[in-house]
Amino acid sequence: KATHKEGISMKPRIGIMSRYLAKDNRFVTKAGYIYAISAVGGLPIQIPIADVADVDAIAGMVDGIIITGGADVTPLVYGEQPVPAIGPTCGANDRFEIALIHAALAKKKPVLVICRGIQDINVAYGGTLYQDNPSQISRDICHNQVAAGTERTHSAAIEPGSYMHSIAKCDTMLVNSFHHQALNTIGDGLKVSARAMDGVVEAVENADGSVFAVQWHPELLYAENPEHRAIFEAFVKRCAAK
């Protein structure tokens, strides 16, 4: 919980999942996540892939967790075999993040997940994925744009009465799109709160909104779009109250 000590404001500590780059043997966190959390009053803390046995300790050190974008999720973690067109995966990354999600849930820490993160959270709740959008689902909208990430390229319809709707305060919003996989069977305890106009799931949430997931990248849009900034504002506010 954010407190005051000796007159200094203690910002809520937001753990942001890093990505391991094998070719460079290093962990990286894209700057957009750091800047977005900083801009709305959070203290960003990078989390590397570590020993799964340490997830409880890690979840206990922060006030909330963000699972970021990245490579495809290996289907082995939800009981399927890979299709030929699946992209690069990292099973160790998937297992660590899913364990970290469960640790955060057990400690009642808010969780915000972005792009690949929505796939991780769905699997953590027992759901499944489309492993390769082009070959497994027939859709009419491009979900892997070639435009810059700061460009919003398609619409998402927001479910009335959802937590997403209370944040965005609109029925439809424009989003960017960079995903090779998508949600198939929705995990138990999650509900869809936004869809693209072709039916692809764009956001899910749990019953009280403490777990919130979007398929797009609001960290690339928050600076100029209030409805995307509001995602981070609402999340950090929840984390400060824990």
NUFIFI-853307 format. One line per field, with one value per residue: x, y, z of N, C-alpha, C in turn; residue in one letter; chain; residue number from 1. Coordinates in steps of 0.001 Angstrom, whole numbers, plus 500000, padded with zeros to 6 digits. Each point is the difference from the previous one (the first is absolute). Layout:
BEGIN
n.u	c(X_...)
n.v	c(Y_...)
n.w	c(Z_...)
ca.u	c(X_...)
ca.v	c(Y_...)
ca.w	c(Z_...)
c.u	c(X_...)
c.v	c(Y_...)
c.w	c(Z_...)
residuo	c(a_...)
cadena	c(A_...)
num	c(NUM_...)
//
This chain:
BEGIN
n.u	c(500841_499629_501107_500047_501250_500116_498697_500480_499371_499461_500448_498841_500524_500288_499854_500970_499352_501239_500729_500263_501076_499774_499796_499453_499347_498852_499565_498853_499715_499040_500545_499103_500246_501307_499972_499178_500655_501152_499393_499538_501257_500357_500566_500529_499819_501140_499265_501126_500189_499480_500416_499238_500921_500439_498990_499846_501322_500046_498925_500677_500937_498950_499416_500594_499490_500901_499229_501153_500169_499977_500755_499752_498839_500869_499436_501221_499986_499310_500949_500595_500036_501216_499315_500047_499011_500158_500068_501096_500372_499680_500051_501280_499916_499341_500768_501026_499558_499630_501157_500589_499220_500180_501286_499886_499294_500875_500823_499023_501018_499688_499425_500898_499355_501042_499278_501234_500016_499138_500944_501023_499278_499654_501256_500420_498948_500809_500220_499640_500891_499789_500698_499193_499824_500948_500547_499763_500003_498827_500793_499344_500616_500912_500526_500757_499754_500185_498958_500491_500598_500364_499859_498775_499889_499374_498705_499682_499011_499651_500063_498736_500263_500972_501021_500229_498685_500122_501028_499621_498850_499996_499213_500787_501130_500902_500530_501222_500805_500594_499045_500783_499725_498945_499091_499937_500121_499037_501042_499820_499043_500170_499781_499490_500857_500673_499469_500859_499811_501082_499829_501212_500311_499653_499092_500568_499170_500398_499374_501105_500579_500275_499451_500826_499506_500957_499485_499667_500675_499325_501098_499537_498872_500460_501105_499327_499700_499129_499273_501171_500213_498670_500453_501067_499233_499056_500951_500714_498820_499688_501161_499757_498839_500911)
n.v	c(498802_500985_500385_500716_500260_500662_500167_498775_500294_498867_500011_499578_498875_500240_498697_500249_499026_499550_500136_498703_500654_498790_500643_500829_498917_500647_500638_500189_501258_499967_501097_499679_498771_500239_500626_499045_499073_500490_500108_498858_500148_499015_499076_500085_498686_499803_499011_499337_499134_499454_499517_499059_499419_501037_499474_499243_499863_499788_499210_499548_500208_499750_501110_499692_499237_500308_499216_500053_500661_499214_498916_499042_499602_499203_499246_499582_501308_499852_499052_500843_499465_500405_500982_499665_500876_499282_501137_500731_499043_500205_498679_500279_500883_499141_498997_500828_500532_498799_499519_501036_499763_498687_500319_500834_499073_499091_500978_499799_499830_501242_499522_500647_499494_499995_499984_499514_500990_500455_499511_500523_501102_499901_499671_501010_500485_499220_501141_500138_499793_500925_498981_500049_501281_500227_498928_500512_501301_500006_501064_501148_499974_500888_498918_500228_501229_500614_500697_501159_499641_501220_499223_500499_498697_499644_499747_500285_499109_500931_498963_500409_500804_499863_499449_499364_499871_499633_499355_499407_499759_498916_499947_500821_499320_500853_498886_499741_499307_499157_499167_498930_500065_499257_500531_498735_498909_500714_500351_499016_500885_499909_501255_499877_501022_499470_500288_499545_500765_499219_500382_500356_499241_501178_499589_499589_499600_500050_499421_500325_499540_499227_499177_500673_499673_500528_499806_501269_501059_500180_499312_499727_500042_499751_500388_499520_498924_500865_499375_500130_501258_500042_499119_500752_501070_499265_499430_501098_500543_498880_500058_501282_499436_499151)
n.w	c(500000_499181_500624_501107_499750_501128_499704_499731_498872_500450_498783_499475_500443_498727_500182_499119_499385_500120_498921_499854_499615_499500_498854_500886_500468_499783_501067_499356_500251_499103_499526_499073_500485_499995_498812_499564_500684_499597_498817_500530_500423_499146_500766_498765_500123_499357_499480_500257_499025_501079_501145_499482_500744_499279_499302_501074_500087_498687_500003_501052_499076_499213_499539_498860_499040_499065_499252_499364_498853_498928_500077_499121_500504_500614_499049_500314_500317_498866_499909_499147_498778_499630_499424_498712_500068_501120_500704_500220_500854_501268_500130_500253_499012_499226_500397_499863_498866_499601_500474_499400_498957_500163_500125_498968_499368_500440_499647_499102_499175_499642_498919_499254_498964_499183_498903_499905_500881_499083_499192_500689_500203_498734_499694_500763_499352_499277_499334_498728_499037_499086_499568_498932_500226_499081_500580_501194_499712_499449_499840_500109_501178_499669_500590_498950_500438_498838_500369_500332_501130_499682_498927_500109_499802_501132_499932_501249_500018_500889_500819_499824_501022_499096_500651_498852_500003_501262_499472_498865_500658_499220_498932_499338_499877_499543_499484_500462_499209_500884_499582_500201_501318_500365_500820_500412_500727_500533_500763_500867_500207_498680_499650_498794_499900_498965_498826_499089_498933_499926_501257_499581_501060_500501_500889_501140_500949_501272_501013_500680_498898_501057_499129_499232_498821_499240_498796_500084_499562_501139_500308_498771_500704_501216_499342_498962_500726_500542_499065_499382_500252_499868_499112_499783_499841_499449_499270_499803_499768_499331_499377_499911_499720_499470)
ca.u	c(499159_500753_499953_500903_501039_500878_499572_500230_498928_500429_499140_499745_501048_499399_500916_499777_500702_500991_500141_501370_500504_501032_501144_500817_500117_499619_498581_499619_498623_499810_499903_498626_499399_500630_499536_498562_499802_500561_499165_498761_500291_500503_501440_500220_501067_500129_500057_500547_499623_500838_499589_498563_499833_500083_498891_499298_500806_499937_498657_499901_500829_499405_498583_499254_500856_499657_500572_500173_499947_501160_499879_498843_499922_500067_498728_500166_499517_498549_499652_499908_501240_500159_499645_501193_500269_500246_501223_500958_499459_500957_499224_500411_499347_498566_499772_500295_498965_498749_500186_499984_498596_499318_500511_499390_498586_499917_500293_499018_500674_499444_500783_499681_500745_499977_500313_500284_499534_498598_500031_500480_498992_498939_500505_500065_498629_499518_499529_500848_500333_500279_501459_500393_498767_499665_499586_499023_498751_499746_499579_500060_500772_501423_500343_501456_500165_501335_500119_500686_499206_499229_498822_498856_499656_498651_499101_499609_498718_500104_498786_499351_499975_501255_501039_500612_499129_500105_501293_500082_498866_499524_499488_500943_501267_500964_501159_501009_499824_501228_499967_499968_499084_498804_499281_499025_499124_500288_500242_498987_500198_500223_498925_500420_499506_500128_500282_500134_498758_499912_499748_501197_499973_500967_500199_499283_500160_499327_498729_500113_500924_501364_500749_499517_500881_499706_500786_500783_501136_499691_501230_500436_498914_499510_500429_499109_498639_499576_499361_501071_500662_499117_500280_501107_499573_499130_500809_500870_499131_499683_501220_500259_499018_500204)
ca.v	c(501198_501253_500690_501136_499795_501159_501019_499594_499150_498692_499614_498558_499289_499227_499039_499887_498819_500178_498940_499520_499928_498968_500318_500999_499555_501088_500269_501336_500465_501111_501265_500482_499563_500779_501386_500074_499860_501196_501158_500013_499994_498735_499769_498789_499091_498936_498634_499059_498601_499470_498693_499963_499914_501339_500874_500527_501093_501119_500589_500673_501205_501057_500277_499549_499382_500109_499013_500774_499318_499174_498885_499116_499133_498597_499317_498925_500431_499794_498641_499784_499890_501183_499949_500319_501430_500694_500790_499651_499910_499776_499316_500437_501292_499760_499360_500965_501043_499428_499822_501332_500425_499298_500537_501322_499795_499493_501112_501037_501131_500281_499531_500569_499259_500704_499234_498612_499799_499571_498569_499373_500016_499081_498652_499870_499751_498750_500184_499576_501038_499749_500064_500741_500656_499902_498667_499369_500751_500804_501317_501011_501143_499745_500038_500142_501164_500426_501407_500238_499648_501157_500101_499150_499486_499420_500313_498965_500295_499791_499410_500879_499503_499345_500836_500702_501112_501028_500652_500710_500931_500074_498719_499510_500713_499615_499349_499459_498548_499281_498672_498826_499063_500629_499157_499059_499748_500964_499352_500059_501138_501192_500336_500870_501369_500730_499200_500668_499904_498671_499034_499635_500538_501076_500244_499171_500460_499152_500547_501330_500839_499971_499421_500704_499612_500530_499387_501025_500568_501363_500706_500762_500918_500747_501400_500871_499453_499876_498726_499024_500417_499637_498610_500035_500774_499162_498918_500522_500391_498759_499540_500908_499739_498682)
ca.w	c(500000_499973_501286_500128_500996_500109_499050_498612_499493_499514_498882_499897_499268_498917_499386_498557_499520_498937_499003_499848_498625_500042_499145_500700_501385_500898_500214_499559_500173_499081_500737_500099_501255_501058_499904_500285_501442_500624_499671_500785_501426_500521_500012_499201_500424_499009_500523_499028_500171_501064_500482_500279_501454_500586_499593_501174_500538_499056_500096_501276_500013_499196_500262_498834_498986_498579_499080_498775_498720_499675_499056_500134_501170_499595_500259_500975_501320_500082_499608_498560_499245_499146_498579_499204_499821_501258_500020_501052_501353_501082_501026_501338_500190_500209_501299_501058_500040_500483_501444_500604_500013_501095_501262_500178_500318_501365_500893_499681_499373_498673_498854_498691_498986_498719_498784_500350_501363_500035_499700_501229_501057_499597_500286_501456_500446_499416_498625_498892_499025_498594_499913_498799_499549_498578_499547_500882_500054_498806_500430_498955_500476_500220_501419_500137_499134_499579_500411_501274_501174_500465_499134_500321_498667_499905_501112_500955_500646_501441_500579_500979_501369_500353_500603_498863_499634_501044_499819_498721_499925_498619_499505_498986_500017_498982_500606_499099_499928_499661_500620_499124_500634_500575_500948_499463_501140_501069_501277_501050_500884_499182_499073_498899_500168_498736_498810_498714_499237_499395_501063_500755_501365_500205_501429_500970_501384_500985_500480_500596_499249_500534_498883_498819_498899_498668_498935_499313_500726_500458_500380_498833_499657_501162_500049_499228_499980_501401_500313_500200_501242_501111_500375_500953_501169_500825_500552_501048_501109_500716_500664_501117_501050_500579)
c.u	c(500874_499826_500916_500987_500948_499693_500174_498886_500585_499022_499719_501026_499366_501064_499648_500855_500950_499951_501470_500350_501185_501242_500937_500253_499690_498482_499698_498539_499825_499627_498567_499318_500535_499443_498533_499733_500529_499086_498753_500266_500440_501516_500274_501204_500045_500141_500588_499351_500970_499538_498513_499730_499981_498787_499233_500743_499925_498649_499828_500757_499361_498527_499098_500969_499445_500714_499982_499850_501251_499648_498715_500098_500049_498692_500122_499450_498483_499570_499816_501392_500106_499547_501215_500357_500227_501330_500951_499334_501139_499226_500346_499349_498520_499734_500258_498885_498678_500081_499963_498582_499256_500457_499382_498529_499839_500232_499081_500668_499373_500961_499469_500835_499736_500485_500234_499492_498557_499902_500471_498906_498860_500401_500060_498627_499390_499483_500998_500156_499869_501507_500496_498745_499692_499474_498865_498697_499877_499430_500257_500839_501455_500311_501511_500432_501455_500232_500718_499069_499172_498764_498917_499374_498663_499211_499802_498711_500088_498665_499396_499985_501282_500945_500702_499183_500094_501325_499992_498923_499554_499552_500934_501288_500912_501257_501047_499943_501269_499980_499795_499047_498815_499313_498968_498970_500390_500113_498882_500291_500334_498774_500529_499413_500215_500318_500255_498715_499860_499849_501201_499978_501122_500231_499197_500285_499376_498814_500118_500992_501417_500955_499403_500994_499544_500930_500888_501115_499706_501243_500591_499006_499624_500292_499004_498547_499531_499396_501042_500816_499190_500206_501092_499621_499161_500790_500869_499180_499617_501209_500317_499086_500203_500782)
c.v	c(501244_500733_501207_499729_501187_501033_499643_499044_498695_499546_498497_499338_499062_499106_499793_498862_500336_498831_499613_499914_499046_500387_501013_499634_501135_500113_501434_500266_501208_501271_500468_499620_500835_501419_500126_499925_501217_501202_500092_499780_498695_499947_498701_499197_498838_498638_499095_498627_499412_498591_500049_499936_501367_500881_500572_501193_501231_500697_500769_501310_501190_500170_499572_499519_500256_498887_500633_499153_499187_498887_499208_499182_498548_499276_498870_500393_499942_498699_499750_499847_501197_499762_500443_501480_500746_500749_499524_500003_499831_499409_500437_501324_499805_499441_500972_501036_499472_499765_501339_500560_499342_500519_501362_499874_499540_501107_501200_501280_500237_499560_500666_499254_500592_499080_498525_499677_499529_498508_499214_499936_499050_498556_499770_499693_498760_500111_499493_501139_499493_500198_500847_500608_499779_498630_499404_500765_500864_501342_501023_501216_499584_500152_500035_501122_500246_501472_500092_499705_501131_500243_499039_499544_499277_500303_498793_500452_499612_499504_500955_499360_499321_500972_500808_501221_501124_500756_500893_501070_500243_498609_499353_500799_499475_499465_499693_498468_499319_498596_498893_498945_500763_499029_499138_499732_500933_499273_500219_501156_501282_500254_500979_501388_500874_499012_500921_499780_498670_498903_499584_500688_501023_500340_498998_500543_498974_500762_501421_500913_500032_499268_500567_499784_500612_499378_501013_500535_501441_500785_500787_501100_500969_501502_500941_499557_499722_498646_498892_500341_499555_498563_499962_500772_499141_498886_500493_500442_498777_499536_500867_499721_498662_500064)
c.w	c(500000_501325_499965_501131_499956_498919_498544_499574_499462_498918_500023_499086_498982_499372_498543_499455_498864_499023_499885_498520_499982_499199_500650_501458_500982_500105_499571_500357_499097_500770_500196_501303_501167_500019_500387_501497_500737_499814_500861_501492_500599_499983_499249_500486_499009_500676_498915_500152_501015_500350_500342_501503_500666_499707_501192_500586_499108_500094_501304_500073_499302_500360_498853_498947_498608_499243_498616_498732_499735_499033_500217_501290_499528_500330_501011_501365_500099_499309_498521_499397_499049_498569_499186_499951_501311_499927_501083_501373_501006_501169_501411_500349_500325_501394_501151_500110_500523_501502_500728_500067_501156_501358_500293_500382_501448_501021_499763_499493_498619_498892_498739_498967_498617_498881_500338_501401_500083_499707_501221_501061_499661_500284_501508_500594_499344_498583_498964_498995_498569_499842_498837_499387_498515_499577_500822_500151_498749_500432_498901_500374_500189_501490_500231_499068_499616_500345_501335_501172_500553_499140_500472_498692_499898_501262_500914_500673_501471_500553_501027_501385_500453_500700_498913_499620_501028_499899_498761_499856_498558_499571_498987_500116_498898_500678_498935_500071_499513_500608_498971_500536_500588_500941_499284_501101_501146_501334_501001_500945_499271_499134_498965_500208_498774_498886_498816_499211_499256_501046_500813_501359_500171_501467_500809_501390_500934_500587_500535_499291_500549_499066_498731_498870_498681_498976_499283_500905_500438_500401_498843_499632_501114_499936_499324_500023_501433_500358_500209_501251_501213_500457_501063_501262_500946_500676_501157_501214_500838_500817_501219_501177_500694_501308)
residuo	c(k_a_t_h_k_e_g_i_s_m_k_p_r_i_g_i_m_s_r_y_l_a_k_d_n_r_f_v_t_k_a_g_y_i_y_a_i_s_a_v_g_g_l_p_i_q_i_p_i_a_d_v_a_d_v_d_a_i_a_g_m_v_d_g_i_i_i_t_g_g_a_d_v_t_p_l_v_y_g_e_q_p_v_p_a_i_g_p_t_c_g_a_n_d_r_f_e_i_a_l_i_h_a_a_l_a_k_k_k_p_v_l_v_i_c_r_g_i_q_d_i_n_v_a_y_g_g_t_l_y_q_d_n_p_s_q_i_s_r_d_i_c_h_n_q_v_a_a_g_t_e_r_t_h_s_a_a_i_e_p_g_s_y_m_h_s_i_a_k_c_d_t_m_l_v_n_s_f_h_h_q_a_l_n_t_i_g_d_g_l_k_v_s_a_r_a_m_d_g_v_v_e_a_v_e_n_a_d_g_s_v_f_a_v_q_w_h_p_e_l_l_y_a_e_n_p_e_h_r_a_i_f_e_a_f_v_k_r_c_a_a_k)
cadena	c(A_A_A_A_A_A_A_A_A_A_A_A_A_A_A_A_A_A_A_A_A_A_A_A_A_A_A_A_A_A_A_A_A_A_A_A_A_A_A_A_A_A_A_A_A_A_A_A_A_A_A_A_A_A_A_A_A_A_A_A_A_A_A_A_A_A_A_A_A_A_A_A_A_A_A_A_A_A_A_A_A_A_A_A_A_A_A_A_A_A_A_A_A_A_A_A_A_A_A_A_A_A_A_A_A_A_A_A_A_A_A_A_A_A_A_A_A_A_A_A_A_A_A_A_A_A_A_A_A_A_A_A_A_A_A_A_A_A_A_A_A_A_A_A_A_A_A_A_A_A_A_A_A_A_A_A_A_A_A_A_A_A_A_A_A_A_A_A_A_A_A_A_A_A_A_A_A_A_A_A_A_A_A_A_A_A_A_A_A_A_A_A_A_A_A_A_A_A_A_A_A_A_A_A_A_A_A_A_A_A_A_A_A_A_A_A_A_A_A_A_A_A_A_A_A_A_A_A_A_A_A_A_A_A_A_A_A_A_A_A_A_A)
num	c(1_2_3_4_5_6_7_8_9_10_11_12_13_14_15_16_17_18_19_20_21_22_23_24_25_26_27_28_29_30_31_32_33_34_35_36_37_38_39_40_41_42_43_44_45_46_47_48_49_50_51_52_53_54_55_56_57_58_59_60_61_62_63_64_65_66_67_68_69_70_71_72_73_74_75_76_77_78_79_80_81_82_83_84_85_86_87_88_89_90_91_92_93_94_95_96_97_98_99_100_101_102_103_104_105_106_107_108_109_110_111_112_113_114_115_116_117_118_119_120_121_122_123_124_125_126_127_128_129_130_131_132_133_134_135_136_137_138_139_140_141_142_143_144_145_146_147_148_149_150_151_152_153_154_155_156_157_158_159_160_161_162_163_164_165_166_167_168_169_170_171_172_173_174_175_176_177_178_179_180_181_182_183_184_185_186_187_188_189_190_191_192_193_194_195_196_197_198_199_200_201_202_203_204_205_206_207_208_209_210_211_212_213_214_215_216_217_218_219_220_221_222_223_224_225_226_227_228_229_230_231_232_233_234_235_236_237_238_239_240_241_242)
//
